[in-house]
Amino acid sequence: MLALRLTRGAHPAVQLRRLLVAAASAGTGFLLLCTLGYAMSHPDAPAASLLRLAWCATPLAATVYFALAVARTDPATKPRTGLSAIGLGPARQMAMSATTTALSCTLGSMLALLFFLHLRGDLTGMPFDGAAAEFLAAQNPLPLPAALTLLTLTPAIASVAVAWVLRPREDRPASTRAGARSYGRFGTYGNSAARDTLGAYGRFGARLRGAGSRSTQPAGSGAAGAMGVPPLERSREWGRVGAGGTPHARASETHPPAPAQDAPTPDLDPSTTPAPDPMTLTPAPQEAPRGLPWGIAVMAAGLAAEAYATRTAPGTPATLPGGLATPGPASVLVGWILTATGLALAGPGLTHLCGRLLQTARPGALRLLAGRVLMAEAGRIGRPLGVVCAVASGTYAMASLYDRAEPSFGPLTALGLLLVTGCTVATLLTAAVEARQARADTTAALLRLGAPATMLRSAAALRAGALLALFGPLTLVVAELAALPLAR
């Protein structure tokens, strides 16, 4: 019920993204039901029906990927003040996000079922009643368990993926977790910089000196604490401190030392607090992603597999959606999959490299800001950008195999291509929205310090242009190399 209330009271932009998830789920569910209808109308060709079902895995993966990106940008997944006090901790927020995703996908699956029944002619009263009755086997009764099983695939997989990605994690750094069970000598906690020698533990004042060196606050007040007297000497000083905090004079001293004055605390004086540097407010560049070498290796392996498969003895051509066929065996598809996977793996590393290249050759404030933002957001927008490049290269390779003399590009193929392309592009735009939300505090701080809004817009345009200049030619080169062996 709480998930329903949060869904109904969300921002219009959030509602639009959820409706897009429902539309993608409707398209995927309709493709799955059309596969069921084809199997019912062609009971003597189970291999063709299984192949159609296997090709539905691509739009299903694109839909789940888009639903996951939308769930990550949902404001319900962000921690808020006071929610833990009423029982809405990270686990409950994760459960609400998974429930919201399941509701959106279920709505799309129900719409797909209604449209499927309408095209079969089971539902009347609307235009195009029974338009695909022959193709969808309207003469046979619809197996309801099989239809419901296919329709529950998208909501179930999407909700499980959202719950897994948004699961609560520990916020402690890796170094803290690694040293959490480290013990010192005699069972004491913590690591010691210097090793204790034999008998040093029981020596008087050894532990006090270690504690005094590790403390960051003054150990005492008055003259002993202000003058920085070591802990071992402090016990001697305490025996000769007067009521006013001034130590008694020794016999050899003519005049007692003057009482120490407390040093001023400049941190508490707002007039002496330095103004923040605008360049320190830019996102700190993170460590370079480690997937770039792996992505390049997998991409090269995919291109090599395609070239080797077409040079060897020809085998059974692999059937593609829309009646297309590769000129080589089914191992060509393995090369395509490896090439697309390599592009997706190399996306974050290439984005980080693009941000680093923007900052070369004595950059100004604009290039420095754009480059550091790209380096900081490489892991967030790099992977969706790599997936978009993989889809674009695959579409180009399929278009090179299309025979215009014998057109066989059907409506279901167009729907599948539209789903995959639309979901990947929408995922990239959603990741950009998530990145904008992540740097909202930095942008507000820059605006408060007097940075013009035109500079921020120019930095965004520079980032987009740099990414397009790097990924555009790369996509064309990979697409040409992937289609070159198949065109022979």
C-alpha positions in Angstrom: 0.0 0.0 0.0 2.9 2.4 0.8 4.5 1.6 -2.6 1.1 2.4 -4.3 0.9 5.8 -2.4 4.4 6.7 -3.3 3.9 5.8 -6.9 0.7 7.9 -7.1 2.3 10.9 -5.5 5.6 11.0 -7.4 6.8 13.8 -9.6 5.5 13.9 -13.2 8.9 13.2 -14.6 9.2 10.1 -12.4 5.7 9.0 -13.5 6.8 9.4 -17.2 9.8 7.1 -16.7 7.6 4.5 -15.0 5.1 4.7 -17.9 8.0 4.2 -20.3 9.0 1.1 -18.4 5.4 -0.2 -18.6 5.4 0.5 -22.4 8.6 -1.4 -22.8 7.2 -4.3 -20.8 4.1 -4.3 -22.9 6.1 -4.6 -26.1 8.3 -7.4 -24.7 5.2 -9.3 -23.5 3.5 -8.9 -26.8 6.6 -10.4 -28.6 6.5 -13.3 -26.2 2.8 -13.9 -26.8 3.3 -13.7 -30.6 6.0 -16.5 -30.2 3.3 -18.5 -28.4 0.8 -17.9 -31.2 3.4 -18.9 -33.8 4.1 -22.1 -32.0 0.3 -22.9 -31.8 -0.1 -22.2 -35.5 3.0 -24.2 -36.5 3.0 -27.3 -34.3 5.2 -29.1 -36.8 8.1 -26.6 -36.5 9.3 -26.6 -32.9 12.8 -25.5 -33.8 11.6 -22.3 -35.5 9.4 -21.5 -32.5 12.3 -22.1 -30.1 14.5 -19.8 -32.2 11.8 -17.0 -32.1 11.6 -17.4 -28.3 15.4 -17.2 -28.1 15.4 -13.9 -30.1 13.0 -12.4 -27.5 15.8 -12.6 -24.9 17.3 -9.4 -26.4 14.3 -7.1 -25.9 13.7 -8.7 -22.6 17.3 -7.9 -21.4 16.9 -4.3 -22.8 13.6 -3.9 -20.9 15.1 -5.1 -17.6 18.2 -2.9 -18.1 15.9 0.1 -18.6 13.7 -0.8 -15.6 16.9 -1.0 -13.4 18.1 2.4 -14.5 14.7 3.9 -13.8 14.6 2.3 -10.3 18.0 3.8 -9.5 16.8 7.3 -10.3 13.6 6.9 -8.4 13.5 9.4 -5.4 12.1 6.6 -3.3 15.5 4.8 -3.3 17.3 7.8 -1.9 17.8 7.9 1.9 15.7 10.6 3.7 15.9 12.1 7.1 13.4 10.5 9.5 12.4 7.5 7.4 14.4 5.1 9.4 12.6 6.2 12.5 9.3 5.0 11.1 10.7 1.7 9.9 11.7 2.7 6.3 15.3 1.7 6.3 17.4 0.7 3.3 15.9 -2.7 3.2 12.3 -1.4 3.1 13.3 1.2 0.5 14.8 -1.6 -1.7 11.6 -3.6 -1.3 9.5 -0.6 -2.3 11.6 0.0 -5.4 11.3 -3.7 -6.4 7.5 -3.5 -5.8 7.1 -0.4 -7.9 9.1 -1.9 -10.7 7.0 -5.1 -10.5 3.8 -3.0 -10.7 5.0 -1.0 -13.7 6.0 -4.2 -15.6 2.8 -6.0 -14.6 0.8 -3.1 -16.0 2.6 -3.4 -19.3 2.1 -7.2 -19.4 -1.6 -6.8 -18.9 -1.8 -4.3 -21.7 0.1 -6.7 -23.9 -2.3 -9.5 -23.1 -5.3 -7.3 -23.9 -3.8 -6.2 -27.3 -2.9 -9.8 -28.1 -6.5 -11.0 -27.4 -7.8 -8.2 -29.4 -5.7 -9.1 -32.5 -6.8 -12.7 -32.1 -10.4 -11.7 -32.2 -11.2 -12.9 -28.6 -12.1 -9.3 -27.6 -14.4 -7.3 -29.8 -15.7 -3.7 -29.9 -12.5 -2.0 -31.1 -10.9 -1.4 -34.5 -8.8 -4.1 -36.1 -10.7 -6.9 -34.4 -9.0 -10.2 -35.3 -6.5 -8.6 -37.7 -3.9 -11.3 -37.0 -6.3 -14.2 -36.3 -4.6 -16.6 -38.7 -1.0 -15.8 -37.6 -1.9 -16.0 -33.9 -3.9 -19.3 -34.2 -7.3 -17.9 -33.3 -8.9 -21.2 -34.2 -7.1 -22.9 -31.2 -7.9 -22.1 -27.6 -5.3 -20.0 -25.9 -3.3 -22.0 -23.2 -3.7 -19.6 -20.3 -0.9 -21.1 -18.0 1.6 -20.7 -20.8 0.5 -17.2 -21.6 0.7 -16.1 -17.9 4.1 -17.8 -17.5 5.5 -15.8 -20.4 3.9 -12.6 -19.2 5.4 -12.9 -15.7 9.0 -13.2 -17.0 9.5 -9.5 -17.3 8.1 -8.4 -13.9 9.8 -11.2 -12.1 13.3 -10.7 -13.6 13.1 -6.9 -13.4 12.0 -6.9 -9.7 14.7 -9.4 -8.8 17.3 -7.4 -10.6 16.3 -4.2 -8.8 16.3 -5.9 -5.4 19.8 -7.3 -6.1 21.3 -4.0 -7.3 19.7 -1.8 -4.6 20.3 -4.2 -1.7 21.8 -2.5 1.4 25.5 -2.5 1.6 28.1 -1.5 4.2 29.4 2.0 3.9 32.8 1.2 5.6 35.8 1.4 3.4 37.7 -1.7 2.3 40.7 -0.8 4.5 38.5 -0.7 7.5 36.9 -4.0 6.7 40.2 -5.6 6.0 41.7 -4.4 9.4 38.5 -4.9 11.4 39.8 -8.2 13.0 43.4 -7.2 13.4 44.7 -7.5 17.0 47.8 -6.1 18.6 49.9 -7.7 21.3 48.1 -9.3 24.2 44.8 -9.2 22.4 44.6 -5.4 22.1 42.7 -3.9 19.1 44.4 -2.0 16.3 47.7 -2.0 14.5 50.9 -0.6 16.0 53.2 1.4 13.8 56.3 0.3 15.8 56.7 -3.3 17.2 57.0 -3.6 21.0 60.2 -5.1 22.3 60.3 -7.8 25.0 59.2 -6.3 28.3 58.0 -3.0 26.8 54.4 -3.7 27.6 54.9 -3.8 31.3 57.2 -0.8 31.4 55.7 2.1 33.3 54.2 4.8 31.0 54.6 2.8 27.8 50.9 2.6 27.1 50.4 6.3 28.1 53.0 7.5 25.6 51.2 5.5 22.8 47.9 6.9 23.8 49.2 10.4 24.0 50.8 10.2 20.5 47.6 8.9 19.0 45.3 11.4 20.5 44.2 14.3 18.4 42.7 16.5 21.2 44.6 18.2 24.1 44.8 15.8 26.9 44.4 18.3 29.7 43.5 21.8 30.5 45.5 24.5 32.2 49.3 24.9 32.0 50.1 21.1 31.8 47.7 20.6 28.8 48.4 23.9 27.1 52.2 23.6 27.2 52.1 20.2 25.7 53.5 18.3 28.7 53.9 14.6 27.9 51.7 12.2 29.8 54.6 10.7 31.8 55.7 14.2 33.0 52.1 15.3 33.6 51.9 13.3 36.8 54.9 15.2 38.2 53.4 18.5 37.1 50.1 17.8 38.8 51.8 17.6 42.1 53.0 21.2 42.0 50.0 22.9 40.2 48.4 25.7 42.2 44.7 26.5 42.5 44.8 28.9 39.6 46.3 26.5 37.2 49.8 28.0 37.6 52.6 25.6 38.5 54.6 26.3 41.7 58.1 27.7 41.2 61.0 25.4 41.8 63.6 26.4 44.3 66.1 27.2 41.5 63.6 29.5 39.8 63.5 33.2 40.7 60.2 34.0 39.2 57.3 31.6 38.6 56.4 31.1 34.9 53.6 33.1 33.6 50.3 31.3 33.2 49.8 30.1 29.6 47.2 31.9 27.6 44.7 29.9 25.7 45.4 30.1 22.0 42.6 31.6 19.8 40.6 29.2 17.8 40.4 30.5 14.2 38.0 27.8 13.2 35.3 29.4 15.4 35.8 32.9 14.0 33.7 33.3 10.9 35.7 36.4 9.9 39.0 34.4 9.6 37.4 31.4 7.8 38.8 31.3 4.3 36.4 31.2 1.4 36.2 27.9 -0.5 38.1 27.5 -3.7 35.7 27.1 -6.7 38.0 24.6 -8.3 37.9 22.3 -5.2 34.1 22.0 -5.6 34.4 20.2 -8.9 33.9 16.4 -8.7 37.1 14.7 -7.7 38.4 12.4 -10.4 38.0 8.8 -9.4 40.3 5.9 -10.2 40.2 4.8 -13.8 37.8 1.8 -14.5 39.6 -1.5 -15.0 37.3 -2.8 -17.7 39.0 -1.1 -20.6 41.7 -3.7 -21.3 39.1 -6.5 -20.9 36.7 -4.8 -23.2 39.3 -4.3 -25.9 40.3 -8.0 -25.6 36.8 -9.3 -25.8 36.0 -7.0 -28.7 39.1 -8.2 -30.6 38.1 -11.8 -29.8 34.6 -11.2 -31.2 36.0 -9.7 -34.5 38.5 -12.6 -34.8 35.7 -15.1 -34.3 33.6 -13.6 -37.1 36.5 -13.5 -39.5 37.5 -17.1 -38.7 33.9 -18.4 -39.0 33.4 -16.8 -42.5 36.8 -18.1 -43.8 36.2 -21.7 -42.8 33.9 -24.2 -44.5 30.4 -22.7 -44.7 27.9 -24.2 -42.4 24.2 -23.7 -41.8 23.3 -20.0 -42.0 22.1 -18.5 -38.8 18.6 -17.1 -39.1 18.1 -13.6 -37.9 14.9 -11.7 -37.0 12.9 -10.7 -40.1 14.1 -13.6 -42.2 17.7 -12.4 -42.5 20.5 -15.0 -42.6 24.2 -14.7 -42.0 26.4 -16.0 -44.8 28.3 -18.1 -42.3 27.5 -20.6 -39.5 25.9 -19.8 -36.2 29.3 -19.1 -34.7 29.1 -15.7 -36.4 26.5 -14.8 -33.8 29.0 -15.6 -31.1 31.4 -13.1 -32.6 28.7 -10.5 -32.6 27.8 -11.1 -29.0 31.5 -10.9 -28.0 31.9 -7.7 -29.9 28.9 -6.1 -28.2 30.0 -7.3 -24.8 33.5 -5.8 -25.4 32.0 -2.4 -26.3 29.8 -2.5 -23.1 32.9 -3.4 -20.9 35.1 -0.7 -22.5 32.5 2.1 -22.2 33.5 3.3 -18.6 37.2 3.2 -19.4 36.7 5.1 -22.7 34.6 7.7 -20.9 37.3 8.2 -18.3 39.9 8.5 -21.0 37.8 11.1 -22.8 37.6 13.1 -19.6 41.4 12.9 -19.2 42.0 14.0 -22.8 39.8 17.1 -22.2 42.2 18.2 -19.4 45.4 18.0 -21.4 47.5 20.9 -22.8 46.9 23.5 -20.1 43.1 23.4 -19.7 41.1 26.3 -18.6 38.2 26.4 -16.2 35.7 25.1 -18.7 37.7 22.1 -19.9 38.9 21.3 -16.4 35.3 21.2 -15.1 34.0 19.1 -18.1 36.9 16.7 -17.9 36.7 16.1 -14.1 32.9 15.5 -14.4 33.5 12.9 -17.1 36.1 11.2 -15.0 33.9 11.2 -11.9 30.9 9.9 -13.8 32.6 7.4 -16.0 31.2 4.4 -14.2 27.7 5.8 -14.2 27.3 6.8 -17.9 30.0 4.8 -19.5 28.3 1.4 -19.4 25.0 2.6 -21.0 26.9 4.5 -23.6 28.9 1.4 -24.5 25.6 -0.6 -24.8 24.2 2.1 -27.1 27.3 1.8 -29.3 26.9 -2.0 -29.3 23.3 -1.8 -30.4 24.2 0.8 -33.1 27.0 -1.4 -34.5 24.7 -4.5 -34.5 22.0 -2.6 -36.3 24.4 -1.4 -38.9 25.7 -4.9 -39.5 22.1 -6.3 -39.9 21.3 -3.5 -42.3 24.3 -4.4 -44.4 22.8 -7.9 -44.8 19.3 -6.8 -45.7 18.3 -7.7 -49.3 16.1 -5.0 -50.7 15.2 -7.2 -53.7 13.4 -9.6 -51.4 12.1 -7.5 -48.4 11.4 -9.7 -45.4 11.4 -7.1 -42.7 8.2 -7.8 -40.8 6.3 -5.8 -38.1 7.5 -8.0 -35.3 11.1 -7.4 -36.3 10.5 -3.7 -36.4 8.9 -3.9 -32.9 11.9 -5.8 -31.5 14.4 -3.4 -33.1 12.4 -0.4 -31.8 12.3 -1.9 -28.3 16.0 -2.6 -28.1 17.0 0.7 -29.5 14.5 2.7 -27.5 15.3 1.0 -24.2 19.1 1.5 -24.6 18.8 5.1 -25.6 16.3 5.7 -22.7 18.7 4.0 -20.3 21.5 6.3 -21.4 19.3 9.4 -20.9 18.1 8.1 -17.5 21.8 7.5 -16.5 22.4 11.2 -17.5 19.6 12.2 -15.2 21.0 10.2 -12.4 24.4 11.8 -12.9 22.8 15.2 -12.8 21.1 14.4 -9.5 24.4 13.2 -8.1 26.2 16.4 -8.8 23.3 18.7 -7.8 25.1 19.9 -4.6 28.3 20.7 -6.5 26.3 22.7 -9.1 24.5 24.6 -6.4 27.7 25.4 -4.7 29.3 26.7 -7.9 26.2 28.9 -8.6 26.4 30.3 -5.0 30.1 31.2 -5.6 29.2 33.2 -8.7 29.8 30.7 -11.5 27.7 31.7 -14.5 25.0 29.3 -15.6 26.2 29.7 -19.2 29.5 28.1 -18.2 27.8 25.1 -16.7 25.7 24.7 -19.9 28.9 25.1 -22.0 30.6 22.4 -19.9 27.6 20.0 -20.5 27.7 20.7 -24.2 31.5 20.1 -24.3 31.1 16.8 -22.5 28.4 15.7 -25.0 30.6 16.8 -27.9 33.7 15.0 -26.6 31.8 11.7 -26.1 30.2 12.0 -29.5 33.6 12.6 -31.1 35.1 9.6 -29.4 32.3 7.0 -29.5 30.8 7.9 -32.9 33.9 7.0 -35.1 34.5 4.0 -32.8 31.0 2.7 -33.4 31.4 3.1 -37.2 34.8 1.3 -37.2 33.5 -1.6 -35.1 30.4 -1.9 -37.3 32.4 -1.9 -40.5 34.8 -4.5 -39.1 31.9 -6.7 -38.0 30.1 -6.5 -41.3 33.1 -6.8 -43.6 33.6 -10.6 -43.3 29.9 -11.2 -43.7 29.6 -9.1 -46.9 32.0 -11.3 -48.8 
